Amino acid sequence: MAEQTQTERTAGAAEDRSTTAGQDQPGSADQARGSTTIADSVVTQVAGIAAREVPGVYQLGGAGARALGSVTQRVGIGDVRTQGVSVEVGERQAAVDLTLVVEYGESIPQLTQHVRDQIIKRVEGICGLEVTEVNIAVDDLHFPGDDQPQAEAS
C-alpha cells in the first residue's frame, strides 16, 4: 500500500510539472487566442531610449556610427534611437549589444551597471522578453565644452 501511495505521489507530481510547463509553452491555453510578435527594431528602440534615460550617457554609437548616423538623419532615413544598439530577439528572450559615449567624470563601472539595469527593466517591462545579457562597449568620453564651436583664429 505504501508502494501505491508513492506511485500515486510520483504520478501526481509529474502531472503538476507538465501542467506548469504546458502553460509556458507556445500553443498553450493562454495563447489560444492568438500570438504576439515583437520586431527586433522595437526592442532596439526600447533599449536605446532606456540607455539615454541614464544620466552620464552622452550619446550612443561608436565614432563611425555617429558620423554615418548624422548623415542619414539629415536625409531623413536615420533613427537616433537605434544608433549604437543591436539586439538578438528570440521567442521569449533578447540579448542587447550597446556602444556608448560617457560624460567625462562619470564612474564607468557604475554607469554601465545603471545602463544595464535600466535596459533590462524597460525591455522586460515593455516587451515582456527576458533579457539574457546586455553587453556594453564604452567607445569615447565627452568633455565639457566639446560641443561649443572654437573661436576662429585671426
C-alpha positions as CSV (number, residue, x, y, z in Angstrom):
1,M,0.0,0.0,0.0
2,A,2.9,2.4,0.7
3,E,4.2,1.5,-2.7
4,Q,0.9,2.6,-4.3
5,T,0.9,5.8,-2.4
6,Q,4.5,6.6,-3.6
7,T,3.5,5.8,-7.2
8,E,0.4,8.0,-6.9
9,R,2.5,10.8,-5.5
10,T,5.0,10.5,-8.3
11,A,2.3,10.4,-10.9
12,G,0.6,13.5,-9.3
13,A,3.9,15.4,-9.2
14,A,4.5,14.6,-12.9
15,E,1.0,15.9,-13.7
16,D,1.7,19.1,-11.8
17,R,5.0,19.6,-13.6
18,S,3.5,19.0,-17.1
19,T,0.6,21.4,-16.3
20,T,3.0,24.1,-15.3
21,A,5.3,23.5,-18.2
22,G,2.4,23.4,-20.6
23,Q,1.3,26.9,-19.5
24,D,4.8,28.2,-20.6
25,Q,4.8,26.5,-24.0
26,P,3.6,28.0,-27.3
27,G,0.2,26.8,-28.1
28,S,-0.9,26.6,-24.5
29,A,-4.4,27.7,-23.5
30,D,-3.1,31.2,-22.7
31,Q,-2.1,31.6,-26.4
32,A,-5.1,30.0,-27.9
33,R,-6.5,33.4,-29.0
34,G,-3.5,34.5,-31.0
35,S,0.2,35.3,-30.8
36,T,2.3,38.4,-30.4
37,T,5.5,39.0,-32.4
38,I,7.8,41.9,-31.4
39,A,10.1,43.1,-34.2
40,D,13.8,43.5,-33.5
41,S,13.5,47.2,-34.3
42,V,11.0,47.7,-31.5
43,V,13.3,46.1,-28.9
44,T,16.2,48.1,-30.4
45,Q,14.3,51.4,-29.9
46,V,13.3,50.5,-26.3
47,A,16.9,49.6,-25.4
48,G,18.3,52.8,-27.0
49,I,15.8,55.0,-25.3
50,A,16.4,53.2,-21.9
51,A,20.1,53.8,-22.2
52,R,19.6,57.5,-22.9
53,E,17.5,57.9,-19.8
54,V,20.6,57.3,-17.6
55,P,22.4,60.5,-16.6
56,G,26.0,60.4,-17.7
57,V,25.3,58.8,-21.1
58,Y,26.2,61.4,-23.6
59,Q,25.5,59.6,-26.8
60,L,25.1,56.1,-28.3
61,G,27.3,54.6,-31.1
62,G,30.9,54.5,-32.0
63,A,32.6,57.3,-33.9
64,G,31.8,55.7,-37.3
65,A,28.2,55.0,-36.4
66,R,27.8,58.6,-35.1
67,A,29.2,60.1,-38.3
68,L,27.1,57.9,-40.5
69,G,24.1,58.5,-38.3
70,S,24.4,62.3,-38.6
71,V,24.4,61.9,-42.4
72,T,21.5,59.5,-42.6
73,Q,19.5,61.7,-40.2
74,R,20.0,64.8,-42.4
75,V,18.5,62.9,-45.4
76,G,15.7,61.6,-43.2
77,I,16.5,57.9,-43.1
78,G,18.3,57.6,-39.8
79,D,16.9,57.0,-36.4
80,V,19.0,58.3,-33.4
81,R,17.1,55.9,-31.1
82,T,18.7,52.8,-32.7
83,Q,22.2,54.2,-33.3
84,G,24.8,52.1,-31.4
85,V,22.3,49.4,-30.4
86,S,21.9,45.9,-31.8
87,V,19.7,43.2,-30.4
88,E,19.1,39.5,-31.0
89,V,15.5,38.6,-30.3
90,G,14.1,35.1,-29.8
91,E,10.6,34.0,-28.9
92,R,11.0,34.8,-25.2
93,Q,14.4,36.3,-24.8
94,A,16.6,39.1,-26.0
95,A,20.3,40.0,-25.9
96,V,21.5,43.6,-26.3
97,D,24.8,45.0,-27.5
98,L,25.4,48.7,-26.9
99,T,28.1,51.2,-27.7
100,L,28.1,54.5,-25.9
101,V,29.9,57.7,-25.1
102,V,30.2,58.6,-21.4
103,E,30.4,62.1,-19.9
104,Y,33.8,62.7,-18.5
105,G,34.0,62.3,-14.7
106,E,31.4,59.5,-14.5
107,S,32.3,56.2,-13.0
108,I,32.3,53.9,-16.0
109,P,31.6,50.7,-14.0
110,Q,28.7,52.3,-12.0
111,L,27.3,54.0,-15.1
112,T,27.4,50.8,-17.3
113,Q,25.7,48.8,-14.5
114,H,23.0,51.5,-14.2
115,V,22.5,51.4,-18.0
116,R,22.4,47.6,-17.9
117,D,19.7,47.6,-15.2
118,Q,17.7,50.3,-17.0
119,I,17.7,48.4,-20.3
120,I,16.7,45.1,-18.6
121,K,13.9,46.9,-16.7
122,R,12.5,48.6,-19.8
123,V,12.8,45.7,-22.3
124,E,11.3,43.2,-19.8
125,G,8.6,45.6,-18.8
126,I,7.6,46.9,-22.2
127,C,8.3,44.0,-24.4
128,G,7.8,41.1,-21.9
129,L,11.1,39.5,-23.1
130,E,13.7,38.1,-20.7
131,V,16.9,39.9,-21.2
132,T,19.7,37.4,-21.1
133,E,22.6,39.8,-21.4
134,V,23.5,43.4,-22.1
135,N,27.0,43.9,-23.5
136,I,28.3,47.5,-23.3
137,A,31.3,48.9,-25.1
138,V,32.4,52.4,-24.0
139,D,33.7,54.0,-27.2
140,D,34.6,57.5,-26.1
141,L,34.4,60.2,-23.4
142,H,32.6,63.5,-23.8
143,F,34.4,66.5,-22.3
144,P,32.5,69.7,-21.2
145,G,32.8,72.3,-24.0
146,D,33.4,69.8,-26.8
147,D,30.1,70.8,-28.4
148,Q,30.9,74.5,-28.5
149,P,32.5,75.8,-31.7
150,Q,36.0,77.0,-31.1
151,A,36.7,80.7,-31.7
152,E,38.3,81.2,-35.1
153,A,41.9,82.4,-35.1
154,S,42.6,85.6,-37.0
